Amino acid sequence: LVPTDFSECANKAAEIAIEIAKKNNAEIHFLHLFNARVNWKELRPEQEHLYPEVKKDFHNANTKLDELVKKATEAGLNAKRFMEFNQGRSAIDTHINDQHHDFVIMGSQGASKSSVLGSNAQKVIRNSFAPALVLKSEHNLSALNELVFCTDMNSQTSDKLIMLKSIADMLNIPLKMLTINTPSNFKESAELEQKIKQIMNPINFEIGFHHIDALNVERGISHYCENRPG
């Protein structure tokens, strides 16, 4: 699923989504949330002329959805387009559930502050029934060189790693695990080694492991990213 508001960032995410779908022979859906001061879906045809700006925006959104579907079909994919009217982020959750999507790709920045993208992207990640990949406009698929899972090594870590391995394989990049050792949740080396053994016990694949000591998790992640290529 590719939620889009047709911004530069959303269009870049759509391009990458098409690449990923093509590599995995997957169907792709494009979803646009159309927000207007009237319920356009409920208007009768003879009322549409009363709202020329809304009519224009509606026409433009339809055209852009058609263009995305055309790009996907030209790439050899099965593609569908959807438009929801005057609904918020929850419409994405509903669509994922109804259509049984197994992956969501979207841009990190929207066309405006009212867009479902941008600040709401984090909410989509937290509430999505499927894994979600949020991309910045400058990213491209070839620049993705590793998938890093930052974890506190709780009891669900093994299950999450198994799920993430399927995504890493789909993106054709290695999966790595990162843990941040903070003063408030400090673990000695022996305890870390024991937890890693417990996590890897039910897993039948190898992953890279990185450990960073930092004042807090955010600083640890920033330090890791700053010292990694790509």
Disulfide bonds with the S-S distance in Angstrom:
none
